[in-house]
Amino acid sequence: MVTQIRNRLLPFLVVLLIAISAFAQDESDYYEIITLPTPEGVAFEVGGMALMPDGAMAIAIRKGEVWLLENPYEEDLESLRYRRIAMALHEPLGLLYHEGDLYTTQRSELTRLRDLDGDRVIDEYETVSNAWGVTGNYHEYAYGPALDGEGRFWITLNQTIGVTVAKDDNAWRGWGVAIDSDGTMTPMCAGMRSPCGVGSNGIGDVFFTDQQGEWVPTNSLHQLRRGVFYGHAVSLASCDREGSPLTHPGKVPSGIPIPEVRSALPDFRPPAVWFPYRKAGMSATGIVNANSGGRFGPFDDQLFVGDFTMALINRVALEKVNGEYQGAVFSFRRGFQCAIVRMATGTDGSLFVGETNRGWNSAGRTSYGLERVIWKEKNPFEIKTMHATPDGFRLTFTETVDQKTAMNPDNYQLSSYTYLYHARYGSDEVDAKMLDVRNVSVTSDRLSATLTVDGLREGYVHELSAEGVRSAAGAPLLHSTGYYTLNAIPER
């Protein structure tokens, strides 16, 4: 009898296993990571990357050099050619090519690097601006520059950590500053802790990432704007300096939920997105705009954001509601060899990833290096975007969906939570609540689904799981979870 049952079940089990294996998928099926060799004997700790007009990649490393990878798209990796083109810099943590020259931010200045004779080696190091304070504290990093739509350079300045210093020595620490082409520096915004990533989107708006710590409950992505306070209270010490666009608010509250901070501090603006801790990385870093004309898959005009500790890249899809950015975070690619610090897009649309763990812990198998991500010319089934509506969210997909699974409200789980604003390090998720997905409608082209949701809350992260949704071909989502920061609910 047992043998008969086993014989009847065997064909069914074989079919089931074939079906499962047919839809078994991995990020590497769509995006391949290639580890590139780096110059022998050089601690290639990448701090900045810039694409040159001829397709070469300029790379700044932490110990003060700039190298040129002359043929970055060479398939024969042993044939890659590097040339050192600059040296004696002080921990450059950004690199930009602009109007014929390279620009880098050292700890104490924005520097213009000029090749005067055309031999591709830097001949002149020109100080553009050095109008911020430096004490020698280990945490006083300076990041950038990024160029905005008006042609200004933006730089973000790390907060001094762990010591008391003379007020005049660390001017504008924890601030974002803009520098004109003539070197004039204008303090623009305050409240940063460790704003490691600086980058712009396709229309010239500039963003920065900040990392969890005191006053910063979890990692975040903000738009850089004049007169805005982002939360880190120590930076307010520079509010009484000449040129400050902010007035010190007086006593700063501590221990209140994030949605209440704006009422207490009128200049405070929440981030465009929060990166829920561990779920979406642990230390956000470099920003790059995915604008490759479809040569890097279906995510044009979205932002890729690196992560240091977990050595991964997240994808951010933004929108504007009531004039302010907000949006959703999705996983993109894991499995890099080391902490990601900087990224740059190549002429072929591939993504170059510069890495260094700088002696801190990170996932991976090495301490520094360079990798390249190549799209394998097939789209993963993903939630491409997540837009807020007056009574829920509209999801768009990279592939057509199976109508039955996409229209089933039980295939979507949604919760919301926020964080505490306080002087302590980080915050747990607080005031969590499950929400009811009451109805789902699918467009006729089966590329979008609109969720009607009860209980939306402004100022909260809304975490969505759509694990039960399938593509028209029967495939599950490669990444079924998204995290939407709902700063404002759109009006009807």
C-alpha positions as CSV (number, residue, x, y, z in Angstrom):
1,M,0.0,0.0,0.0
2,V,2.8,2.4,0.9
3,T,4.6,1.5,-2.3
4,Q,1.5,2.3,-4.3
5,I,1.0,5.7,-2.7
6,R,4.7,6.5,-3.3
7,N,4.4,5.5,-6.9
8,R,1.3,7.7,-7.4
9,L,3.0,10.7,-5.7
10,L,6.3,10.4,-7.5
11,P,5.1,12.0,-10.8
12,F,3.5,14.9,-8.9
13,L,6.6,15.5,-6.9
14,V,8.8,15.5,-10.0
15,V,6.5,18.1,-11.6
16,L,6.5,20.2,-8.4
17,L,10.3,20.2,-8.2
18,I,10.6,21.1,-11.9
19,A,8.2,24.0,-11.4
20,I,10.1,25.2,-8.3
21,S,13.5,25.0,-10.1
22,A,12.1,26.8,-13.1
23,F,11.4,29.9,-10.9
24,A,14.4,29.6,-8.6
25,Q,16.2,32.9,-9.1
26,D,19.1,34.9,-7.8
27,E,20.2,38.5,-8.2
28,S,23.2,37.2,-10.2
29,D,20.8,35.9,-12.8
30,Y,20.2,39.6,-13.8
31,Y,23.2,41.6,-12.6
32,E,26.7,40.1,-12.6
33,I,29.4,41.4,-10.3
34,I,32.9,41.3,-11.8
35,T,35.9,41.9,-9.4
36,L,38.5,44.0,-11.1
37,P,42.2,43.7,-10.4
38,T,43.8,46.8,-8.9
39,P,47.4,48.1,-9.0
40,E,49.8,45.7,-7.3
41,G,51.1,46.8,-3.9
42,V,48.6,49.6,-3.6
43,A,46.0,49.8,-0.8
44,F,43.2,50.6,-3.3
45,E,40.7,52.1,-0.8
46,V,38.3,53.9,-3.0
47,G,37.0,57.3,-1.8
48,G,35.9,58.9,-5.1
49,M,35.1,58.0,-8.7
50,A,34.6,60.1,-11.8
51,L,33.9,59.2,-15.4
52,M,36.2,60.9,-17.9
53,P,35.0,62.1,-21.3
54,D,36.9,59.3,-23.1
55,G,35.3,56.6,-20.9
56,A,38.3,56.2,-18.6
57,M,37.5,56.1,-14.8
58,A,39.3,58.4,-12.4
59,I,39.5,56.9,-8.9
60,A,40.7,58.6,-5.7
61,I,42.0,56.5,-2.9
62,R,42.0,57.2,0.8
63,K,45.7,57.6,1.2
64,G,45.8,60.6,-1.1
65,E,46.2,59.5,-4.7
66,V,44.2,59.6,-7.8
67,W,44.5,56.8,-10.4
68,L,43.2,56.5,-13.9
69,L,41.7,53.2,-15.1
70,E,42.3,53.8,-18.8
71,N,40.4,50.9,-20.3
72,P,37.7,49.9,-17.8
73,Y,35.6,47.9,-20.2
74,E,38.3,45.5,-21.2
75,E,37.0,41.9,-21.0
76,D,40.5,40.5,-20.4
77,L,40.9,41.7,-16.8
78,E,44.6,41.1,-16.9
79,S,44.9,43.8,-19.6
80,L,43.5,46.6,-17.4
81,R,45.8,49.6,-17.4
82,Y,46.2,51.9,-14.4
83,R,48.1,55.2,-14.2
84,R,48.7,57.3,-11.0
85,I,47.8,60.9,-12.0
86,A,47.8,62.7,-8.6
87,M,49.2,62.3,-5.1
88,A,49.8,63.9,-1.7
89,L,46.1,64.6,-1.1
90,H,44.6,64.4,2.4
91,E,41.9,61.6,2.4
92,P,39.9,62.6,-0.7
93,L,36.3,61.4,-0.3
94,G,34.8,62.5,-3.6
95,L,35.7,63.1,-7.2
96,L,34.0,65.1,-10.0
97,Y,34.9,65.8,-13.6
98,H,33.6,69.3,-14.6
99,E,34.5,71.5,-17.5
100,G,37.9,69.9,-18.3
101,D,39.2,69.4,-14.7
102,L,38.8,67.1,-11.8
103,Y,37.6,68.3,-8.4
104,T,38.0,66.5,-5.1
105,T,37.2,67.3,-1.5
106,Q,40.0,66.8,0.9
107,R,39.5,67.0,4.6
108,S,40.3,70.7,4.6
109,E,39.4,72.0,1.1
110,L,37.8,71.6,-2.2
111,T,40.7,71.2,-4.7
112,R,40.8,71.6,-8.5
113,L,43.1,69.2,-10.2
114,R,44.4,70.4,-13.6
115,D,46.3,68.7,-16.3
116,L,48.0,71.6,-18.0
117,D,50.0,69.8,-20.8
118,G,47.5,67.1,-21.8
119,D,49.6,64.2,-20.7
120,R,46.8,62.9,-18.4
121,V,48.9,63.6,-15.2
122,I,47.8,66.4,-12.8
123,D,50.2,69.4,-12.9
124,E,48.4,71.9,-10.7
125,Y,46.5,71.5,-7.4
126,E,44.4,74.7,-6.8
127,T,42.5,75.4,-3.6
128,V,38.9,76.4,-4.6
129,S,37.7,76.8,-1.0
130,N,38.8,76.0,2.5
131,A,36.3,78.0,4.5
132,W,35.3,75.3,7.0
133,G,36.9,74.2,10.3
134,V,39.2,71.2,10.9
135,T,40.6,70.2,14.3
136,G,42.2,66.9,13.5
137,N,39.4,64.8,15.1
138,Y,39.2,61.5,13.3
139,H,35.6,61.9,12.4
140,E,35.9,65.2,10.5
141,Y,35.5,63.8,7.0
142,A,34.4,66.0,4.1
143,Y,32.5,64.6,1.2
144,G,31.8,65.6,-2.4
145,P,31.6,67.6,-4.5
146,A,28.3,67.1,-6.3
147,L,27.1,69.5,-8.9
148,D,23.6,71.0,-8.8
149,G,21.5,72.3,-11.7
150,E,22.8,75.8,-11.1
151,G,26.5,74.8,-11.5
152,R,27.3,75.0,-7.8
153,F,29.5,72.5,-5.9
154,W,27.9,70.9,-2.8
155,I,30.0,69.4,0.0
156,T,28.8,67.8,3.2
157,L,30.9,68.0,6.4
158,N,31.0,65.3,9.0
159,Q,30.2,66.1,12.6
160,T,33.1,66.2,15.1
161,I,32.5,63.2,17.4
162,G,33.6,62.3,20.9
163,V,35.6,65.4,21.9
164,T,35.0,69.0,22.9
165,V,36.7,71.4,20.6
166,A,37.1,75.2,20.4
167,K,34.1,76.7,18.7
168,D,36.1,78.5,16.0
169,D,38.0,75.4,15.1
170,N,35.2,73.3,13.8
171,A,33.1,75.8,12.0
172,W,30.2,74.5,9.9
173,R,30.7,70.9,11.1
174,G,27.5,68.9,10.4
175,W,26.5,71.3,7.6
176,G,26.0,71.2,3.9
177,V,27.7,74.0,2.0
178,A,27.6,75.2,-1.6
179,I,30.6,76.6,-3.4
180,D,30.4,78.9,-6.5
181,S,32.9,78.6,-9.3
182,D,34.8,81.6,-7.9
183,G,35.3,79.8,-4.6
184,T,32.7,81.6,-2.5
185,M,31.3,79.2,0.1
186,T,27.8,79.6,1.3
187,P,26.5,77.6,4.3
188,M,23.2,76.2,3.3
189,C,21.8,73.6,5.8
190,A,22.6,71.9,9.1
191,G,21.8,68.8,11.1
192,M,24.1,66.1,9.6
193,R,25.9,63.4,11.5
194,S,28.0,61.5,8.9
195,P,26.7,62.5,5.5
196,C,28.9,60.1,3.5
197,G,27.1,60.1,0.2
198,V,26.5,63.1,-2.0
199,G,24.9,62.9,-5.5
200,S,22.3,64.5,-7.8
201,N,19.3,63.2,-9.7
202,G,18.6,63.7,-13.3
203,I,17.2,67.3,-12.9
204,G,20.0,68.6,-10.8
205,D,18.6,68.3,-7.3
206,V,21.3,67.2,-4.8
207,F,20.9,64.6,-2.1
208,F,23.0,63.2,0.8
209,T,22.9,60.1,2.9
210,D,23.3,60.1,6.6
211,Q,24.2,57.3,9.0
212,Q,22.6,56.1,12.2
213,G,23.9,57.5,15.4
214,E,23.0,60.1,18.0
215,W,20.0,62.2,16.8
216,V,19.8,60.0,13.7
217,P,17.5,57.0,14.3
218,T,18.4,55.1,11.2
219,N,20.1,55.7,7.9
220,S,18.4,58.3,5.6
221,L,18.4,60.1,2.3
222,H,17.7,63.8,2.2
223,Q,17.5,66.6,-0.4
224,L,20.1,69.3,0.1
225,R,18.4,72.7,0.4
226,R,19.0,76.1,1.9
227,G,17.7,76.8,5.4
228,V,16.8,73.2,6.3
229,F,17.7,71.5,9.6
230,Y,18.0,67.7,9.3
231,G,18.1,66.8,13.0
232,H,21.6,66.5,14.4
233,A,21.5,69.1,17.2
234,V,25.2,69.6,17.7
235,S,25.5,71.3,14.3
236,L,23.3,74.1,15.5
237,A,26.4,75.6,17.3
238,S,27.2,77.3,14.0
239,C,23.8,79.0,13.6
240,D,25.2,82.3,15.1
241,R,28.0,82.5,12.6
242,E,27.9,85.1,9.9
243,G,26.2,83.7,6.8
244,S,24.0,81.1,8.6
245,P,20.6,80.8,7.0
246,L,19.3,79.2,10.2
247,T,18.4,80.7,13.6
248,H,19.1,78.5,16.6
249,P,15.7,77.2,17.8
250,G,16.7,77.2,21.5
251,K,16.0,74.0,23.4
252,V,15.9,70.9,21.2
253,P,13.4,68.3,22.2
254,S,14.5,64.7,22.8
255,G,12.5,61.5,23.1
256,I,9.6,62.4,20.8
257,P,8.4,60.5,17.7
258,I,9.8,61.8,14.4
259,P,6.4,62.9,13.1
260,E,6.2,65.4,16.0
261,V,9.6,67.0,15.4
262,R,8.5,69.4,12.7
263,S,6.0,71.0,15.0
264,A,8.7,71.5,17.7
265,L,11.4,72.6,15.2
266,P,9.9,74.5,12.2
267,D,13.1,74.3,10.1
268,F,13.3,70.5,10.5
269,R,12.6,68.4,7.4
270,P,12.4,64.6,7.5
271,P,14.3,62.6,5.0
272,A,12.9,61.7,1.6
273,V,13.4,58.0,2.7
274,W,14.4,56.2,5.8
275,F,16.4,52.9,5.4
276,P,15.0,50.6,8.0
277,Y,18.0,49.3,10.0
278,R,19.4,45.9,9.0
279,K,16.4,45.4,6.7
280,A,17.9,48.0,4.2
281,G,21.5,48.2,5.2
282,M,23.3,49.6,8.3
283,S,25.4,52.5,7.0
284,A,24.3,54.3,3.8
285,T,27.1,55.7,1.6
286,G,27.5,56.7,-2.1
287,I,24.7,57.8,-4.4
288,V,24.5,57.4,-8.1
289,N,21.6,58.3,-10.5
290,A,20.6,55.3,-12.6
291,N,20.3,57.2,-15.9
292,S,21.7,54.9,-18.5
293,G,19.0,55.0,-21.2
294,G,17.9,51.5,-20.5
295,R,21.4,50.0,-20.6
296,F,21.3,49.0,-17.0
297,G,17.9,47.5,-16.8
298,P,14.5,49.0,-16.1
299,F,15.4,51.5,-13.3
300,D,16.3,54.7,-15.1
301,D,16.0,57.9,-13.1
302,Q,16.1,56.0,-9.8
303,L,18.9,56.4,-7.3
304,F,21.3,53.6,-6.2
305,V,22.6,53.9,-2.7
306,G,25.6,51.9,-1.4
307,D,25.9,50.5,2.1
308,F,29.1,50.2,4.1
309,T,28.6,47.5,6.7
310,M,26.4,45.1,4.7
311,A,28.3,45.6,1.4
312,L,25.1,46.0,-0.7
313,I,23.3,48.4,-2.9
314,N,19.7,49.6,-2.4
315,R,17.4,51.1,-5.0
316,V,15.4,54.3,-4.2
317,A,12.4,55.4,-6.3
318,L,11.4,59.0,-5.4
319,E,8.4,61.2,-6.2
320,K,7.3,64.6,-5.1
321,V,4.2,65.2,-3.0
322,N,3.4,68.8,-1.9
323,G,6.7,69.9,-3.3
324,E,8.8,67.5,-1.1
325,Y,10.6,64.3,-2.1
326,Q,9.5,61.0,-0.6
327,G,9.5,57.5,-1.8
328,A,10.4,53.8,-1.5
329,V,13.5,51.8,-0.8
330,F,14.0,48.3,-2.4
331,S,16.9,45.9,-2.3
332,F,19.0,45.7,-5.5
333,R,22.2,43.7,-5.2
334,R,24.1,42.0,-2.4
335,G,27.3,40.0,-2.3
336,F,30.0,42.6,-2.9
337,Q,33.5,41.9,-1.7
338,C,33.8,44.8,0.8
339,A,32.2,47.9,2.2
340,I,30.8,50.1,-0.6
341,V,31.8,53.8,-0.5
342,R,31.5,55.2,-4.0
343,M,29.8,54.3,-7.3
344,A,29.9,55.6,-10.8
345,T,28.2,54.8,-14.1
346,G,30.4,53.8,-17.1
347,T,29.8,54.8,-20.7
348,D,28.2,51.4,-21.4
349,G,25.7,51.8,-18.5
350,S,27.5,49.4,-16.2
351,L,28.0,50.4,-12.6
352,F,31.5,50.7,-11.1
353,V,31.7,50.1,-7.3
354,G,34.5,51.4,-5.2
355,E,35.1,49.8,-1.8
356,T,37.0,50.2,1.4
357,N,36.2,49.1,5.0
358,R,38.8,51.5,6.4
359,G,39.5,49.1,9.2
360,W,35.9,48.9,10.4
361,N,33.8,45.8,10.0
362,S,31.9,45.0,6.8
363,A,30.6,42.0,5.0
364,G,32.8,40.5,2.4
365,R,36.1,38.8,1.9
366,T,38.6,41.7,1.6
367,S,39.3,45.2,2.9
368,Y,39.2,47.2,-0.3
369,G,38.8,47.0,-4.0
370,L,36.9,47.7,-7.2
371,E,34.1,45.9,-8.8
372,R,31.8,46.3,-11.8
373,V,28.1,45.4,-12.1
374,I,26.8,44.4,-15.5
375,W,23.2,44.0,-16.5
376,K,22.6,40.6,-18.2
377,E,20.0,42.1,-20.5
378,K,17.0,40.4,-18.9
379,N,14.7,42.1,-16.5
380,P,14.0,40.7,-13.0
381,F,10.3,40.7,-11.9
382,E,10.4,43.6,-9.4
383,I,8.2,46.3,-7.9
384,K,9.7,49.1,-10.1
385,T,8.0,52.0,-8.3
386,M,5.7,52.6,-5.3
387,H,3.6,55.8,-5.5
388,A,1.4,57.2,-2.7
389,T,-2.2,57.9,-3.5
390,P,-4.9,59.6,-1.3
391,D,-6.0,56.2,0.0
392,G,-3.1,53.8,-0.6
393,F,-0.3,53.0,-3.0
394,R,0.1,52.4,-6.7
395,L,2.7,49.8,-7.6
396,T,4.3,49.5,-11.0
397,F,6.1,46.3,-12.0
398,T,8.9,45.6,-14.4
399,E,6.9,42.7,-16.0
400,T,3.2,42.0,-16.5
401,V,1.6,40.4,-13.5
402,D,-0.6,37.4,-13.0
403,Q,-4.0,39.1,-12.5
404,K,-5.3,36.6,-10.0
405,T,-2.4,36.9,-7.6
406,A,-2.0,40.6,-8.1
407,M,-5.7,41.3,-7.3
408,N,-5.8,39.3,-4.2
409,P,-5.5,41.6,-1.1
410,D,-4.2,38.7,1.0
411,N,-1.0,38.7,-1.1
412,Y,-0.1,42.1,0.3
413,Q,0.9,42.7,3.9
414,L,1.4,46.3,5.0
415,S,2.6,47.8,8.3
416,S,3.7,51.2,9.4
417,Y,6.1,52.5,12.1
418,T,8.3,55.4,13.0
419,Y,11.4,56.2,15.1
420,L,12.3,58.3,18.2
421,Y,14.2,61.6,17.8
422,H,16.7,61.7,20.7
423,A,20.3,62.2,21.6
424,R,20.8,58.5,22.1
425,Y,22.4,56.3,19.4
426,G,19.8,55.1,16.9
427,S,16.2,54.1,17.6
428,D,14.1,51.0,17.4
429,E,11.0,51.0,15.3
430,V,8.2,52.4,17.4
431,D,4.4,52.7,17.3
432,A,4.1,49.8,14.8
433,K,0.7,48.9,13.4
434,M,-0.6,46.5,10.8
435,L,-2.7,48.0,8.1
436,D,-5.6,46.6,6.2
437,V,-5.3,46.3,2.4
438,R,-8.9,46.5,1.6
439,N,-9.0,46.3,-2.2
440,V,-6.6,45.9,-5.2
441,S,-7.2,46.9,-8.8
442,V,-4.9,46.0,-11.7
443,T,-4.6,48.1,-14.9
444,S,-5.5,46.6,-18.3
445,D,-1.8,46.3,-19.3
446,R,-1.2,44.4,-16.0
447,L,1.8,46.5,-15.2
448,S,0.3,48.4,-12.3
449,A,-1.7,47.6,-9.2
450,T,-3.4,50.1,-6.9
451,L,-3.9,49.2,-3.3
452,T,-6.7,50.7,-1.2
453,V,-5.4,50.8,2.4
454,D,-7.0,51.7,5.7
455,G,-5.0,53.6,8.3
456,L,-2.3,55.4,6.3
457,R,-0.1,57.6,8.6
458,E,1.8,60.7,7.6
459,G,5.4,60.7,8.8
460,Y,5.6,56.9,9.1
461,V,7.5,54.3,7.1
462,H,5.1,51.9,5.4
463,E,6.6,48.5,4.9
464,L,5.0,46.4,2.1
465,S,5.4,42.7,1.5
466,A,4.0,41.3,-1.8
467,E,5.4,37.9,-1.5
468,G,2.3,36.2,-3.0
469,V,2.3,38.2,-6.2
470,R,3.4,36.4,-9.4
471,S,4.3,37.5,-12.9
472,A,2.3,36.5,-15.9
473,A,4.9,33.7,-16.4
474,G,4.4,32.5,-12.8
475,A,7.7,33.9,-11.3
476,P,7.8,35.4,-7.8
477,L,9.2,38.9,-7.2
478,L,12.9,38.9,-6.9
479,H,12.6,41.3,-4.0
480,S,9.1,41.3,-2.5
481,T,9.5,44.0,0.1
482,G,9.6,47.8,-0.1
483,Y,9.8,50.6,2.5
484,Y,7.9,53.8,1.6
485,T,8.5,56.9,3.7
486,L,5.1,58.6,3.7
487,N,5.9,62.2,4.7
488,A,2.7,63.4,3.2
489,I,-0.5,61.8,1.8
490,P,-1.4,63.2,-1.6
491,E,-4.6,65.2,-1.8
492,R,-7.5,64.0,-3.8
